């Protein structure tokens, strides 16, 4: 969950407007770029057509940035250009520059369609190992470039890329907190709600077709479901008191929630097909911020049952609960897609700022990833488990950051107006 939710949970839903919630992004590092890729400019299908030349440049720029973000690639750009006919002539020169692979592409715009032909060559063997023709609406050139980048990552690493993924977050650019959506690299920012209220804590469904979030649209912190295709939303849970989304089950059929039902916040599980709700915990204090393990067998959550808020695990089969952390304060657990680690926000001492930590599922290892650079909260994993996103106030306002999952190379995601908080990273 986050500082706002815990404050509400422990204060019993104060009537005043909730305080700020902070967001940040992070990712796993320690990996060296091992694929040296020659990347000449993409060429235009018809060099005399400005639209073709513009498409070629725009697509290449986005593909380049996506490949660099992935950390799998080292890009070499100072070799000879490809003109559509001289491929064999330029290959030795690129190989001499230590490139192992060469990517060439030709772009063309026709009416409302954008086409791109991509070819990847192994400079060691001289063979083409990847050839693909793409064609889609010219209105979404960035999504086409993201598809290309992810296909290249899969072809060369056997792993799914993340360039197609998106972020949802709560932003206050309008003076009120609304839910926003943007590409994983910060582009194409747009508002999903215009409730003129407080909306926060978005969560993507596994199929990326819907989003749940909490909003004070009707005065109470209610849970809403938003269809990302139609843009229509509807209330999902409107119990008096807290209605907060946790994580979706891996198959998307169930949703973990925190409900107070006018009493102490506890964990519940909603079956989305029929709306039925089952209670998971019976604690007189506060249980909150539930997130599923990747196999759906366990739930990580925050509870004050041992004193200060700590990370706990609930086995859904045995109903056994065990504590993982012993710090001054813990919040907003997020289970890694690979299952070994749980990221969370916390502080070791009461005088510390909030930082991002990892704890392994035995509770024997805790690693601190940020170190007092403002307050760092609400960590979320990239779907490949290599990066973490989080909110940070290190620049005097709440911004989204991303870092490698070992805490290295933290950097701001994008220039987002106002404050950005409670991020969610789609599959």
C-alpha positions in Angstrom: 0.0 0.0 0.0 1.4 3.4 0.9 1.8 6.0 3.6 -1.6 7.4 2.9 -3.4 4.1 3.2 -1.6 3.2 6.4 -2.3 6.6 7.9 -5.9 6.1 7.1 -5.9 2.5 8.4 -4.3 3.4 11.7 -6.3 6.6 12.2 -9.6 5.0 11.4 -10.5 6.9 8.3 -10.1 10.5 9.3 -12.6 12.9 7.7 -9.9 15.3 6.4 -8.5 14.9 2.9 -5.6 12.4 2.9 -2.0 13.5 2.7 0.3 13.1 -0.2 1.4 9.7 -1.4 4.7 9.3 -3.2 5.7 7.2 -6.1 9.0 5.9 -7.6 10.4 3.5 -10.2 13.3 1.0 -9.9 14.9 -2.0 -11.7 17.5 -4.7 -11.4 21.1 -4.0 -12.5 24.4 -5.7 -12.4 23.9 -6.9 -16.0 26.3 -5.8 -18.7 25.2 -5.0 -22.2 26.5 -8.0 -24.1 24.9 -7.5 -27.6 26.8 -5.1 -29.7 24.4 -3.8 -32.3 25.2 -1.7 -35.4 22.4 0.7 -35.9 22.5 2.9 -39.1 19.7 5.3 -39.8 16.5 3.7 -41.0 15.8 4.6 -44.6 12.7 5.9 -46.3 10.7 3.8 -48.7 10.5 6.9 -50.9 13.3 9.4 -50.0 11.3 12.1 -51.9 8.3 11.8 -49.6 8.8 13.8 -46.3 6.4 11.5 -44.5 8.5 8.5 -45.2 11.7 10.2 -44.1 10.0 11.5 -40.9 8.6 8.0 -40.1 12.1 6.4 -40.6 13.7 8.9 -38.2 11.0 8.7 -35.6 10.8 4.9 -35.6 14.6 4.5 -35.3 14.8 7.0 -32.5 12.3 5.1 -30.4 13.7 1.6 -31.2 17.2 2.9 -30.3 15.9 4.2 -26.9 14.0 1.0 -26.2 17.0 -1.2 -26.9 19.3 0.9 -24.7 16.7 0.9 -21.9 16.6 -2.9 -22.0 20.3 -3.0 -20.9 20.9 -5.9 -23.2 22.4 -3.8 -26.0 25.4 -1.7 -26.7 24.6 0.5 -29.7 27.2 1.4 -32.3 26.2 4.2 -34.6 29.2 5.6 -36.4 29.3 3.1 -39.3 28.3 3.5 -43.0 24.7 4.1 -43.8 22.5 1.5 -45.5 20.9 2.7 -48.7 18.7 -0.3 -49.5 21.1 -2.0 -51.9 24.6 -2.0 -50.4 24.2 -4.3 -47.4 27.1 -6.6 -48.3 29.4 -3.6 -48.9 28.8 -2.1 -45.5 28.9 -5.3 -43.3 32.7 -5.5 -43.1 32.9 -1.9 -41.9 30.4 -2.5 -39.2 32.2 -5.7 -38.1 35.4 -3.8 -37.9 33.8 -1.4 -35.4 33.2 -4.5 -33.1 29.5 -4.8 -33.9 28.3 -8.4 -33.8 24.8 -7.6 -35.2 23.5 -5.2 -37.8 19.9 -3.8 -37.8 18.6 -2.2 -41.0 15.0 -1.0 -41.6 13.0 0.7 -44.3 9.9 2.8 -43.4 7.0 4.1 -45.5 3.8 6.0 -44.9 0.8 5.4 -47.1 -2.5 7.0 -46.2 -3.4 6.1 -42.7 -1.0 3.2 -42.5 2.7 3.0 -41.5 4.9 0.2 -42.8 8.3 -0.9 -41.6 10.6 -3.7 -42.9 13.2 -4.8 -40.4 16.2 -7.0 -41.0 18.8 -8.2 -38.4 22.1 -9.7 -39.6 24.6 -11.8 -37.8 27.9 -10.2 -38.8 29.8 -13.3 -37.8 28.1 -15.5 -40.3 26.7 -12.9 -42.7 23.3 -14.5 -42.4 20.0 -12.8 -41.8 18.5 -14.1 -38.6 15.4 -11.9 -38.3 13.3 -10.4 -41.0 9.8 -9.0 -40.4 7.3 -6.7 -42.1 5.1 -4.5 -39.9 2.1 -2.5 -40.9 -0.3 -0.6 -38.6 -2.1 2.6 -38.1 0.0 5.7 -38.7 -1.6 7.3 -35.6 0.6 5.1 -33.3 4.2 5.1 -34.6 5.6 4.7 -31.1 3.7 1.5 -30.5 5.1 0.1 -33.7 8.6 0.9 -32.6 8.0 -0.7 -29.2 6.8 -3.9 -31.0 10.0 -4.0 -33.0 12.2 -3.5 -30.0 10.4 -6.2 -28.0 10.6 -8.6 -31.0 14.4 -8.0 -31.2 14.9 -8.6 -27.5 13.0 -11.9 -27.8 14.9 -12.9 -30.9 18.3 -12.3 -29.4 17.8 -13.1 -25.7 14.8 -15.4 -25.6 13.2 -13.1 -23.0 10.1 -10.9 -23.4 10.8 -7.2 -23.8 9.1 -4.5 -21.8 8.9 -1.6 -24.4 5.2 -2.3 -24.9 4.4 -1.9 -21.2 2.6 1.1 -19.6 2.4 2.9 -16.3 -0.7 4.1 -14.5 -0.3 6.5 -11.6 -2.0 9.2 -9.6 -1.1 12.8 -10.6 -2.1 16.2 -9.4 -1.3 18.3 -12.4 -4.9 19.7 -12.3 -4.8 20.5 -8.6 -6.7 17.3 -7.8 -5.5 13.7 -7.9 -6.5 11.9 -11.1 -5.4 8.6 -12.6 -3.0 8.9 -15.6 -1.6 6.5 -18.1 1.7 6.7 -20.1 4.1 4.5 -22.0 6.9 2.8 -20.0 9.3 5.5 -21.1 7.1 8.4 -20.0 5.7 9.3 -23.4 2.0 9.6 -24.3 0.8 10.8 -20.9 -2.9 11.1 -20.7 -5.6 11.4 -18.0 -7.9 8.5 -17.5 -10.2 10.2 -14.9 -11.6 13.7 -14.5 -13.4 13.2 -11.2 -12.1 16.5 -9.6 -11.4 14.5 -6.4 -8.8 12.1 -5.0 -8.0 9.1 -7.1 -5.0 6.8 -6.4 -3.6 3.3 -6.2 -4.2 2.0 -9.7 -3.7 -1.7 -10.4 -3.6 -3.3 -13.9 -5.4 -6.6 -14.7 -3.0 -9.2 -16.0 -4.5 -8.9 -19.5 -4.0 -5.1 -19.5 -7.7 -4.6 -20.4 -8.8 -3.0 -17.2 -7.6 -1.0 -14.3 -8.8 -0.8 -10.7 -8.2 2.2 -8.5 -9.6 3.9 -5.4 -11.4 7.3 -5.6 -13.2 9.7 -3.3 -15.5 10.6 -6.2 -18.6 10.0 -4.0 -17.0 11.1 -0.7 -15.9 7.6 0.4 -12.7 5.8 -0.7 -14.5 3.5 -3.1 -13.0 1.0 -5.5 -13.6 1.5 -9.3 -13.0 -0.7 -12.3 -12.0 1.1 -15.6 -12.3 -0.6 -19.0 -9.2 0.6 -20.8 -10.7 -0.1 -24.2 -13.9 1.9 -23.8 -12.7 4.3 -21.1 -15.8 3.6 -19.0 -15.6 3.0 -15.3 -18.0 1.6 -12.7 -17.9 1.1 -8.9 -16.5 -2.3 -7.9 -16.8 -2.0 -4.1 -18.5 0.8 -2.2 -18.5 -0.5 1.4 -18.4 2.3 4.0 -14.8 2.8 4.9 -11.7 1.7 3.0 -12.0 0.0 -0.4 -8.5 -0.5 -1.7 -7.1 -2.7 -4.4 -4.3 -5.1 -3.7 -3.0 -7.4 -6.5 -4.8 -9.4 -9.1 -4.4 -13.2 -9.1 -2.1 -14.4 -11.8 -5.0 -15.5 -13.9 -6.9 -12.3 -13.4 -10.0 -14.0 -11.9 -9.6 -12.6 -8.4 -8.6 -9.4 -6.7 -7.1 -8.9 -3.3 -8.5 -5.9 -1.4 -8.2 -4.1 1.9 -11.7 -3.4 3.3 -12.4 -1.8 6.7 -16.2 -2.2 6.7 -16.4 0.4 9.4 -14.0 -1.6 11.5 -10.3 -2.5 11.4 -8.8 -2.9 7.9 -8.5 -6.5 6.9 -7.7 -8.5 3.8 -10.4 -9.8 1.4 -10.5 -11.7 -1.8 -13.1 -10.8 -4.5 -14.0 -13.2 -7.3 -14.6 -10.9 -10.2 -17.0 -13.2 -12.2 -19.7 -12.9 -9.6 -18.5 -10.1 -7.2 -18.4 -12.5 -4.2 -16.0 -11.5 -1.4 -14.2 -13.8 1.1 -12.5 -12.5 4.2 -8.8 -13.6 4.5 -7.7 -12.1 7.9 -9.4 -11.4 11.2 -7.1 -8.9 12.8 -8.1 -6.2 15.3 -5.4 -3.8 14.1 -4.7 -3.2 10.5 -3.8 -5.6 7.7 -3.3 -3.9 4.3 -1.5 -3.7 1.0 -1.9 -7.4 -0.2 0.0 -8.7 -3.2 -0.1 -12.2 -4.7 3.0 -14.4 -5.2 3.6 -15.2 -8.8 2.1 -18.7 -8.4 -0.9 -17.3 -6.6 -0.4 -19.5 -3.5 0.7 -16.8 -1.0 0.0 -13.2 -0.2 2.4 -10.7 1.1 0.9 -7.9 3.1 1.5 -5.3 5.8 0.3 -5.8 9.4 0.8 -4.2 12.7 0.0 -7.4 14.6 3.6 -7.6 15.9 3.8 -3.9 16.8 4.9 -1.5 14.1 3.8 -2.3 10.5 5.8 -5.2 9.1 5.8 -7.4 6.0 4.0 -10.7 6.5 3.2 -13.7 4.4 -0.1 -15.6 4.3 -0.3 -19.1 2.9 -3.7 -19.4 1.2 -3.9 -23.1 1.7 -2.9 -23.4 5.3 -3.9 -19.9 6.4 -0.6 -19.7 8.2 0.9 -16.2 8.7 4.5 -15.5 9.2 6.5 -12.3 9.6 9.3 -11.4 7.2 10.7 -8.1 8.5 11.8 -6.5 11.8 12.2 -2.8 11.0 10.7 0.4 12.4 8.1 0.7 9.6 7.3 -1.3 6.4 4.8 -0.6 3.7 3.6 -1.3 0.1 5.1 -4.8 -0.6 5.5 -5.8 -4.3 6.3 -9.4 -5.2 8.9 -9.9 -7.9 7.7 -11.7 -11.0 10.4 -14.4 -10.5 9.3 -15.0 -6.9 12.5 -14.7 -4.9 12.1 -11.1 -3.6 9.5 -8.8 -2.2 10.2 -5.1 -2.7 8.8 -2.7 -0.1 9.1 0.8 1.3 10.4 1.1 4.9 12.7 2.6 7.4 15.1 1.0 9.8 14.8 3.7 12.4 12.1 6.2 13.2 14.3 9.1 12.3 15.0 7.7 8.8 13.3 8.7 5.6 11.4 6.1 3.7 13.5 4.0 1.4 13.1 1.0 -0.9 14.2 -2.4 0.4 14.1 -6.0 -0.8 13.4 -9.0 1.5 13.7 -12.6 0.4 10.8 -15.0 1.0 12.5 -16.6 4.0 13.0 -13.2 5.7 16.7 -14.0 6.1 18.0 -11.4 3.6 17.1 -7.7 3.5 18.8 -5.4 1.1 18.4 -1.6 1.1 18.3 -0.1 -2.4 17.8 3.6 -1.7 19.5 5.6 1.0 17.7 8.7 2.1 17.5 10.6 -1.1 14.1 12.1 -0.2 11.2 9.7 0.7 11.1 6.7 -1.6 7.8 4.7 -1.7 5.5 2.4 -3.6 7.9 0.1 -5.5 6.6 -1.9 -8.4 8.4 -4.4 -10.6 8.8 -4.5 -14.3 7.2 -7.6 -15.8 10.6 -9.1 -16.5 11.8 -8.6 -12.9 14.8 -6.5 -14.0 13.7 -3.1 -13.0 11.8 -1.3 -10.2 9.7 1.8 -10.4 9.0 4.0 -7.3 8.0 7.5 -6.2 10.7 9.8 -4.8 10.8 13.3 -3.4 14.5 13.6 -3.9 13.9 16.6 -6.2 11.5 18.3 -3.7 8.3 16.9 -5.3 6.9 13.4 -5.8 8.3 12.1 -9.1 8.5 8.7 -10.8 11.9 7.0 -10.9 13.2 3.8 -12.3 16.3 1.8 -11.3 17.8 -1.5 -11.8 16.6 -4.1 -9.3 19.8 -4.0 -7.4 19.3 -0.3 -6.7 21.8 0.9 -9.3 21.3 3.7 -12.0 18.2 5.4 -10.6 16.9 8.0 -12.9 13.7 10.1 -13.3 11.3 8.5 -15.8 9.8 11.6 -17.3 8.9 15.2 -16.8 5.4 14.8 -15.3 3.6 18.0 -14.3 2.8 18.3 -10.6 3.3 15.3 -8.3 3.2 11.7 -9.4 2.4 8.9 -7.0 1.3 5.2 -6.5 2.6 3.8 -9.8 1.5 0.5 -11.4 3.5 -1.3 -14.1 1.5 -3.3 -16.7 2.4 -6.7 -18.1 
